[in-house]
Amino acid sequence: MCTLTHFAMTADDRIKSPLILSATDFNDHCPRFQVVPAGNAFFHIKETSTGRVRGFREDHNEACALARSLESKIELLANGCLR
């Protein structure tokens, strides 16, 4: 059910609203890796920014785990924890 409450705010209030993500916030929440089917029971882990395949697995759950692992390694490198 839509209550149309977002129309009750002025445009300036919507810009200042904390619910609206800035470009940097959006990039922080956007996944860096995507699991895509690449055949019969075969999955590629693609980097979303370049489209390059960074890994592959035969099991979907393992492919998702690899994507999460790659994501966490990038975050740790960005924070300077891994060198």
Biopython code that builds the backbone (N, CA, C, O; Angstrom):
import numpy as np
from Bio.PDB.StructureBuilder import StructureBuilder

atoms = [
    (1, "MET", "N", (0.841, -1.178, 0.000)),
    (1, "MET", "CA", (0.000, 0.000, 0.000)),
    (1, "MET", "C", (0.880, 1.232, 0.000)),
    (1, "MET", "O", (1.749, 1.375, 0.860)),
    (2, "CYS", "N", (0.669, 2.110, -0.938)),
    (2, "CYS", "CA", (1.455, 3.332, -1.045)),
    (2, "CYS", "C", (0.715, 4.467, -0.338)),
    (2, "CYS", "O", (-0.455, 4.726, -0.620)),
    (3, "THR", "N", (1.403, 5.134, 0.575)),
    (3, "THR", "CA", (0.771, 6.242, 1.293)),
    (3, "THR", "C", (1.155, 7.592, 0.718)),
    (3, "THR", "O", (0.638, 8.621, 1.154)),
    (4, "LEU", "N", (2.065, 7.603, -0.264)),
    (4, "LEU", "CA", (2.531, 8.831, -0.918)),
    (4, "LEU", "C", (3.147, 9.816, 0.060)),
    (4, "LEU", "O", (3.103, 11.022, -0.181)),
    (5, "THR", "N", (3.717, 9.341, 1.151)),
    (5, "THR", "CA", (4.326, 10.247, 2.122)),
    (5, "THR", "C", (5.592, 10.894, 1.590)),
    (5, "THR", "O", (5.981, 11.958, 2.071)),
    (6, "HIS", "N", (6.252, 10.275, 0.600)),
    (6, "HIS", "CA", (7.463, 10.888, 0.063)),
    (6, "HIS", "C", (7.151, 12.173, -0.698)),
    (6, "HIS", "O", (8.051, 12.982, -0.921)),
    (7, "PHE", "N", (5.909, 12.379, -1.099)),
    (7, "PHE", "CA", (5.542, 13.621, -1.771)),
    (7, "PHE", "C", (5.249, 14.740, -0.782)),
    (7, "PHE", "O", (5.093, 15.895, -1.180)),
    (8, "ALA", "N", (5.171, 14.407, 0.515)),
    (8, "ALA", "CA", (4.877, 15.425, 1.511)),
    (8, "ALA", "C", (6.093, 16.287, 1.818)),
    (8, "ALA", "O", (5.948, 17.351, 2.419)),
    (9, "MET", "N", (7.282, 15.860, 1.424)),
    (9, "MET", "CA", (8.496, 16.633, 1.678)),
    (9, "MET", "C", (8.812, 17.514, 0.481)),
    (9, "MET", "O", (8.456, 17.194, -0.653)),
    (10, "THR", "N", (9.484, 18.626, 0.748)),
    (10, "THR", "CA", (9.948, 19.478, -0.344)),
    (10, "THR", "C", (11.157, 18.815, -0.986)),
    (10, "THR", "O", (11.721, 17.874, -0.429)),
    (11, "ALA", "N", (11.551, 19.299, -2.145)),
    (11, "ALA", "CA", (12.704, 18.738, -2.836)),
    (11, "ALA", "C", (13.970, 18.898, -2.007)),
    (11, "ALA", "O", (14.802, 17.991, -1.970)),
    (12, "ASP", "N", (14.130, 20.043, -1.337)),
    (12, "ASP", "CA", (15.309, 20.266, -0.499)),
    (12, "ASP", "C", (15.352, 19.286, 0.670)),
    (12, "ASP", "O", (16.423, 18.793, 1.025)),
    (13, "ASP", "N", (14.198, 19.000, 1.269)),
    (13, "ASP", "CA", (14.158, 18.048, 2.374)),
    (13, "ASP", "C", (14.519, 16.643, 1.909)),
    (13, "ASP", "O", (15.177, 15.898, 2.636)),
    (14, "ARG", "N", (14.088, 16.275, 0.691)),
    (14, "ARG", "CA", (14.420, 14.955, 0.174)),
    (14, "ARG", "C", (15.912, 14.827, -0.093)),
    (14, "ARG", "O", (16.485, 13.755, 0.099)),
    (15, "ILE", "N", (16.550, 15.913, -0.535)),
    (15, "ILE", "CA", (17.991, 15.878, -0.796)),
    (15, "ILE", "C", (18.754, 15.695, 0.509)),
    (15, "ILE", "O", (19.758, 14.983, 0.542)),
    (16, "LYS", "N", (18.290, 16.329, 1.585)),
    (16, "LYS", "CA", (18.969, 16.254, 2.877)),
    (16, "LYS", "C", (18.595, 15.013, 3.671)),
    (16, "LYS", "O", (19.187, 14.747, 4.717)),
    (17, "SER", "N", (17.633, 14.261, 3.193)),
    (17, "SER", "CA", (17.138, 13.103, 3.922)),
    (17, "SER", "C", (18.229, 12.042, 4.055)),
    (17, "SER", "O", (18.935, 11.767, 3.085)),
    (18, "PRO", "N", (18.384, 11.431, 5.254)),
    (18, "PRO", "CA", (19.399, 10.392, 5.423)),
    (18, "PRO", "C", (19.053, 9.091, 4.708)),
    (18, "PRO", "O", (19.907, 8.212, 4.594)),
    (19, "LEU", "N", (17.833, 8.950, 4.228)),
    (19, "LEU", "CA", (17.438, 7.725, 3.536)),
    (19, "LEU", "C", (17.970, 7.678, 2.116)),
    (19, "LEU", "O", (18.036, 6.610, 1.507)),
    (20, "ILE", "N", (18.352, 8.837, 1.585)),
    (20, "ILE", "CA", (18.863, 8.888, 0.222)),
    (20, "ILE", "C", (20.368, 8.698, 0.276)),
    (20, "ILE", "O", (21.055, 9.419, 1.001)),
    (21, "LEU", "N", (20.893, 7.741, -0.478)),
    (21, "LEU", "CA", (22.313, 7.432, -0.461)),
    (21, "LEU", "C", (23.074, 8.350, -1.399)),
    (21, "LEU", "O", (22.616, 8.638, -2.505)),
    (22, "SER", "N", (24.235, 8.806, -0.956)),
    (22, "SER", "CA", (25.111, 9.555, -1.850)),
    (22, "SER", "C", (25.815, 8.553, -2.765)),
    (22, "SER", "O", (25.673, 7.342, -2.594)),
    (23, "ALA", "N", (26.563, 9.058, -3.725)),
    (23, "ALA", "CA", (27.245, 8.170, -4.666)),
    (23, "ALA", "C", (28.262, 7.283, -3.954)),
    (23, "ALA", "O", (28.399, 6.109, -4.297)),
    (24, "THR", "N", (28.978, 7.828, -2.964)),
    (24, "THR", "CA", (29.961, 7.010, -2.254)),
    (24, "THR", "C", (29.273, 5.974, -1.382)),
    (24, "THR", "O", (29.756, 4.847, -1.269)),
    (25, "ASP", "N", (28.146, 6.335, -0.758)),
    (25, "ASP", "CA", (27.403, 5.361, 0.035)),
    (25, "ASP", "C", (26.877, 4.246, -0.851)),
    (25, "ASP", "O", (26.901, 3.078, -0.464)),
    (26, "PHE", "N", (26.400, 4.603, -2.042)),
    (26, "PHE", "CA", (25.880, 3.596, -2.961)),
    (26, "PHE", "C", (26.979, 2.630, -3.360)),
    (26, "PHE", "O", (26.757, 1.420, -3.395)),
    (27, "ASN", "N", (28.167, 3.152, -3.665)),
    (27, "ASN", "CA", (29.276, 2.287, -4.058)),
    (27, "ASN", "C", (29.721, 1.379, -2.921)),
    (27, "ASN", "O", (30.190, 0.267, -3.163)),
    (28, "ASP", "N", (29.578, 1.848, -1.670)),
    (28, "ASP", "CA", (29.938, 1.015, -0.530)),
    (28, "ASP", "C", (28.971, -0.145, -0.354)),
    (28, "ASP", "O", (29.367, -1.192, 0.158)),
    (29, "HIS", "N", (27.717, 0.008, -0.761)),
    (29, "HIS", "CA", (26.714, -1.037, -0.582)),
    (29, "HIS", "C", (26.523, -1.898, -1.824)),
    (29, "HIS", "O", (25.844, -2.923, -1.770)),
    (30, "CYS", "N", (27.096, -1.505, -2.899)),
    (30, "CYS", "CA", (26.951, -2.226, -4.153)),
    (30, "CYS", "C", (27.938, -3.401, -4.179)),
    (30, "CYS", "O", (29.111, -3.208, -3.861)),
    (31, "PRO", "N", (27.506, -4.595, -4.542)),
    (31, "PRO", "CA", (28.423, -5.745, -4.528)),
    (31, "PRO", "C", (29.510, -5.608, -5.586)),
    (31, "PRO", "O", (29.256, -5.146, -6.698)),
    (32, "ARG", "N", (30.712, -6.013, -5.228)),
    (32, "ARG", "CA", (31.829, -5.942, -6.163)),
    (32, "ARG", "C", (31.927, -7.200, -7.020)),
    (32, "ARG", "O", (32.545, -7.189, -8.084)),
    (33, "PHE", "N", (31.313, -8.281, -6.547)),
    (33, "PHE", "CA", (31.366, -9.545, -7.280)),
    (33, "PHE", "C", (29.956, -10.097, -7.446)),
    (33, "PHE", "O", (29.099, -9.943, -6.575)),
    (34, "GLN", "N", (29.740, -10.741, -8.583)),
    (34, "GLN", "CA", (28.424, -11.283, -8.903)),
    (34, "GLN", "C", (28.586, -12.738, -9.329)),
    (34, "GLN", "O", (29.468, -13.070, -10.121)),
    (35, "VAL", "N", (27.733, -13.592, -8.799)),
    (35, "VAL", "CA", (27.732, -15.006, -9.178)),
    (35, "VAL", "C", (26.755, -15.177, -10.332)),
    (35, "VAL", "O", (25.570, -14.864, -10.210)),
    (36, "VAL", "N", (27.267, -15.679, -11.458)),
    (36, "VAL", "CA", (26.427, -15.846, -12.645)),
    (36, "VAL", "C", (26.528, -17.289, -13.149)),
    (36, "VAL", "O", (27.606, -17.881, -13.112)),
    (37, "PRO", "N", (25.416, -17.856, -13.617)),
    (37, "PRO", "CA", (25.477, -19.211, -14.173)),
    (37, "PRO", "C", (26.296, -19.221, -15.463)),
    (37, "PRO", "O", (26.178, -18.324, -16.297)),
    (38, "ALA", "N", (27.119, -20.242, -15.609)),
    (38, "ALA", "CA", (27.987, -20.331, -16.785)),
    (38, "ALA", "C", (27.886, -21.696, -17.446)),
    (38, "ALA", "O", (28.820, -22.125, -18.124)),
    (39, "GLY", "N", (26.799, -22.365, -17.263)),
    (39, "GLY", "CA", (26.619, -23.686, -17.849)),
    (39, "GLY", "C", (25.782, -24.544, -16.928)),
    (39, "GLY", "O", (25.146, -24.043, -16.000)),
    (40, "ASN", "N", (25.786, -25.830, -17.187)),
    (40, "ASN", "CA", (25.021, -26.761, -16.378)),
    (40, "ASN", "C", (25.755, -26.999, -15.058)),
    (40, "ASN", "O", (26.813, -27.628, -15.043)),
    (41, "ALA", "N", (25.202, -26.502, -13.953)),
    (41, "ALA", "CA", (25.794, -26.638, -12.612)),
    (41, "ALA", "C", (27.212, -26.084, -12.562)),
    (41, "ALA", "O", (28.119, -26.728, -12.035)),
    (42, "PHE", "N", (27.399, -24.881, -13.115)),
    (42, "PHE", "CA", (28.706, -24.232, -13.145)),
    (42, "PHE", "C", (28.491, -22.737, -13.010)),
    (42, "PHE", "O", (27.611, -22.188, -13.672)),
    (43, "PHE", "N", (29.267, -22.062, -12.172)),
    (43, "PHE", "CA", (29.046, -20.649, -11.875)),
    (43, "PHE", "C", (30.353, -19.870, -11.927)),
    (43, "PHE", "O", (31.375, -20.315, -11.405)),
    (44, "HIS", "N", (30.308, -18.711, -12.560)),
    (44, "HIS", "CA", (31.431, -17.789, -12.577)),
    (44, "HIS", "C", (31.226, -16.728, -11.511)),
    (44, "HIS", "O", (30.093, -16.352, -11.214)),
    (45, "ILE", "N", (32.321, -16.245, -10.934)),
    (45, "ILE", "CA", (32.288, -15.110, -10.031)),
    (45, "ILE", "C", (32.895, -13.954, -10.812)),
    (45, "ILE", "O", (34.104, -13.917, -11.044)),
    (46, "LYS", "N", (32.043, -13.004, -11.221)),
    (46, "LYS", "CA", (32.476, -11.892, -12.058)),
    (46, "LYS", "C", (32.625, -10.628, -11.227)),
    (46, "LYS", "O", (31.818, -10.353, -10.339)),
    (47, "GLU", "N", (33.658, -9.870, -11.525)),
    (47, "GLU", "CA", (33.845, -8.561, -10.912)),
    (47, "GLU", "C", (32.900, -7.595, -11.619)),
    (47, "GLU", "O", (32.936, -7.472, -12.843)),
    (48, "THR", "N", (32.052, -6.908, -10.848)),
    (48, "THR", "CA", (31.016, -6.083, -11.474)),
    (48, "THR", "C", (31.591, -4.859, -12.171)),
    (48, "THR", "O", (31.019, -4.400, -13.160)),
    (49, "SER", "N", (32.707, -4.315, -11.685)),
    (49, "SER", "CA", (33.247, -3.100, -12.289)),
    (49, "SER", "C", (33.906, -3.357, -13.637)),
    (49, "SER", "O", (33.846, -2.502, -14.522)),
    (50, "THR", "N", (34.536, -4.521, -13.813)),
    (50, "THR", "CA", (35.249, -4.804, -15.057)),
    (50, "THR", "C", (34.612, -5.898, -15.894)),
    (50, "THR", "O", (34.861, -5.975, -17.097)),
    (51, "GLY", "N", (33.791, -6.749, -15.279)),
    (51, "GLY", "CA", (33.198, -7.873, -15.995)),
    (51, "GLY", "C", (34.127, -9.073, -16.110)),
    (51, "GLY", "O", (33.775, -10.070, -16.741)),
    (52, "ARG", "N", (35.313, -8.987, -15.506)),
    (52, "ARG", "CA", (36.269, -10.089, -15.563)),
    (52, "ARG", "C", (35.863, -11.205, -14.613)),
    (52, "ARG", "O", (35.359, -10.956, -13.518)),
    (53, "VAL", "N", (36.089, -12.434, -15.048)),
    (53, "VAL", "CA", (35.808, -13.591, -14.208)),
    (53, "VAL", "C", (36.972, -13.773, -13.245)),
    (53, "VAL", "O", (38.124, -13.897, -13.663)),
    (54, "ARG", "N", (36.661, -13.786, -11.950)),
    (54, "ARG", "CA", (37.690, -13.899, -10.915)),
    (54, "ARG", "C", (37.748, -15.279, -10.284)),
    (54, "ARG", "O", (38.648, -15.556, -9.491)),
    (55, "GLY", "N", (36.807, -16.147, -10.620)),
    (55, "GLY", "CA", (36.813, -17.497, -10.094)),
    (55, "GLY", "C", (35.622, -18.271, -10.617)),
    (55, "GLY", "O", (34.767, -17.723, -11.313)),
    (56, "PHE", "N", (35.573, -19.540, -10.280)),
    (56, "PHE", "CA", (34.451, -20.377, -10.705)),
    (56, "PHE", "C", (34.290, -21.522, -9.727)),
    (56, "PHE", "O", (35.243, -21.938, -9.069)),
    (57, "ARG", "N", (33.092, -22.016, -9.645)),
    (57, "ARG", "CA", (32.768, -23.155, -8.785)),
    (57, "ARG", "C", (31.642, -23.951, -9.434)),
    (57, "ARG", "O", (30.885, -23.427, -10.252)),
    (58, "GLU", "N", (31.543, -25.230, -9.058)),
    (58, "GLU", "CA", (30.464, -26.089, -9.552)),
    (58, "GLU", "C", (29.227, -26.004, -8.673)),
    (58, "GLU", "O", (28.131, -26.346, -9.117)),
    (59, "ASP", "N", (29.385, -25.552, -7.432)),
    (59, "ASP", "CA", (28.273, -25.457, -6.496)),
    (59, "ASP", "C", (27.934, -23.981, -6.262)),
    (59, "ASP", "O", (28.828, -23.167, -6.036)),
    (60, "HIS", "N", (26.657, -23.642, -6.315)),
    (60, "HIS", "CA", (26.236, -22.249, -6.150)),
    (60, "HIS", "C", (26.617, -21.703, -4.784)),
    (60, "HIS", "O", (27.080, -20.567, -4.681)),
    (61, "ASN", "N", (26.429, -22.493, -3.734)),
    (61, "ASN", "CA", (26.778, -22.028, -2.393)),
    (61, "ASN", "C", (28.277, -21.762, -2.268)),
    (61, "ASN", "O", (28.683, -20.789, -1.632)),
    (62, "GLU", "N", (29.084, -22.605, -2.860)),
    (62, "GLU", "CA", (30.532, -22.390, -2.834)),
    (62, "GLU", "C", (30.916, -21.153, -3.645)),
    (62, "GLU", "O", (31.836, -20.426, -3.270)),
    (63, "ALA", "N", (30.218, -20.913, -4.751)),
    (63, "ALA", "CA", (30.479, -19.721, -5.558)),
    (63, "ALA", "C", (30.142, -18.456, -4.771)),
    (63, "ALA", "O", (30.879, -17.472, -4.828)),
    (64, "CYS", "N", (29.039, -18.482, -4.045)),
    (64, "CYS", "CA", (28.664, -17.334, -3.221)),
    (64, "CYS", "C", (29.675, -17.118, -2.098)),
    (64, "CYS", "O", (30.011, -15.980, -1.769)),
    (65, "ALA", "N", (30.157, -18.207, -1.514)),
    (65, "ALA", "CA", (31.164, -18.105, -0.454)),
    (65, "ALA", "C", (32.461, -17.511, -1.002)),
    (65, "ALA", "O", (33.099, -16.702, -0.329)),
    (66, "LEU", "N", (32.857, -17.901, -2.209)),
    (66, "LEU", "CA", (34.051, -17.338, -2.821)),
    (66, "LEU", "C", (33.863, -15.849, -3.102)),
    (66, "LEU", "O", (34.776, -15.055, -2.878)),
    (67, "ALA", "N", (32.691, -15.471, -3.587)),
    (67, "ALA", "CA", (32.413, -14.049, -3.837)),
    (67, "ALA", "C", (32.510, -13.247, -2.540)),
    (67, "ALA", "O", (33.085, -12.158, -2.529)),
    (68, "ARG", "N", (31.955, -13.774, -1.452)),
    (68, "ARG", "CA", (32.046, -13.080, -0.157)),
    (68, "ARG", "C", (33.491, -12.991, 0.313)),
    (68, "ARG", "O", (33.909, -11.975, 0.868)),
    (69, "SER", "N", (34.252, -14.056, 0.090)),
    (69, "SER", "CA", (35.654, -14.064, 0.492)),
    (69, "SER", "C", (36.456, -13.018, -0.277)),
    (69, "SER", "O", (37.248, -12.283, 0.314)),
    (70, "LEU", "N", (36.255, -12.950, -1.575)),
    (70, "LEU", "CA", (36.942, -11.943, -2.386)),
    (70, "LEU", "C", (36.554, -10.532, -1.947)),
    (70, "LEU", "O", (37.398, -9.639, -1.879)),
    (71, "GLU", "N", (35.277, -10.345, -1.653)),
    (71, "GLU", "CA", (34.780, -9.048, -1.187)),
    (71, "GLU", "C", (35.462, -8.646, 0.122)),
    (71, "GLU", "O", (35.883, -7.500, 0.274)),
    (72, "SER", "N", (35.572, -9.575, 1.060)),
    (72, "SER", "CA", (36.175, -9.245, 2.349)),
    (72, "SER", "C", (37.664, -8.962, 2.204)),
    (72, "SER", "O", (38.195, -8.106, 2.912)),
    (73, "LYS", "N", (38.358, -9.669, 1.296)),
    (73, "LYS", "CA", (39.775, -9.394, 1.070)),
    (73, "LYS", "C", (39.982, -7.991, 0.523)),
    (73, "LYS", "O", (40.928, -7.309, 0.918)),
    (74, "ILE", "N", (39.114, -7.550, -0.377)),
    (74, "ILE", "CA", (39.216, -6.197, -0.919)),
    (74, "ILE", "C", (38.989, -5.167, 0.179)),
    (74, "ILE", "O", (39.700, -4.163, 0.244)),
    (75, "GLU", "N", (38.008, -5.405, 1.039)),
    (75, "GLU", "CA", (37.737, -4.480, 2.141)),
    (75, "GLU", "C", (38.916, -4.430, 3.107)),
    (75, "GLU", "O", (39.270, -3.354, 3.589)),
    (76, "LEU", "N", (39.527, -5.574, 3.395)),
    (76, "LEU", "CA", (40.670, -5.587, 4.296)),
    (76, "LEU", "C", (41.871, -4.873, 3.665)),
    (76, "LEU", "O", (42.601, -4.165, 4.359)),
    (77, "LEU", "N", (42.079, -5.052, 2.365)),
    (77, "LEU", "CA", (43.162, -4.330, 1.690)),
    (77, "LEU", "C", (42.911, -2.829, 1.704)),
    (77, "LEU", "O", (43.842, -2.047, 1.894)),
    (78, "ALA", "N", (41.662, -2.420, 1.504)),
    (78, "ALA", "CA", (41.337, -0.992, 1.499)),
    (78, "ALA", "C", (41.546, -0.369, 2.866)),
    (78, "ALA", "O", (41.920, 0.800, 2.963)),
    (79, "ASN", "N", (41.310, -1.131, 3.922)),
    (79, "ASN", "CA", (41.487, -0.615, 5.279)),
    (79, "ASN", "C", (42.936, -0.730, 5.752)),
    (79, "ASN", "O", (43.263, -0.256, 6.840)),
    (80, "GLY", "N", (43.797, -1.343, 4.967)),
    (80, "GLY", "CA", (45.194, -1.478, 5.341)),
    (80, "GLY", "C", (45.474, -2.628, 6.283)),
    (80, "GLY", "O", (46.560, -2.699, 6.858)),
    (81, "CYS", "N", (44.526, -3.528, 6.457)),
    (81, "CYS", "CA", (44.718, -4.674, 7.364)),
    (81, "CYS", "C", (45.575, -5.762, 6.723)),
    (81, "CYS", "O", (46.307, -6.460, 7.425)),
    (82, "LEU", "N", (45.494, -5.916, 5.415)),
    (82, "LEU", "CA", (46.313, -6.908, 4.698)),
    (82, "LEU", "C", (47.356, -6.181, 3.882)),
    (82, "LEU", "O", (47.035, -5.282, 3.105)),
    (83, "ARG", "N", (48.597, -6.568, 4.057)),
    (83, "ARG", "CA", (49.687, -5.975, 3.259)),
    (83, "ARG", "C", (50.727, -7.006, 2.992)),
    (83, "ARG", "O", (51.729, -6.718, 2.338)),
]
sb = StructureBuilder()
sb.init_structure("model")
sb.init_model(0)
sb.init_chain("A")
sb.init_seg("    ")
for serial, (resi, resn, name, xyz) in enumerate(atoms, 1):
    if name == "N":
        sb.init_residue(resn, " ", resi, " ")
    sb.init_atom(name, np.array(xyz, "f"), 0.0, 1.0, " ", f" {name:<3s}", serial, name[0])
structure = sb.get_structure()
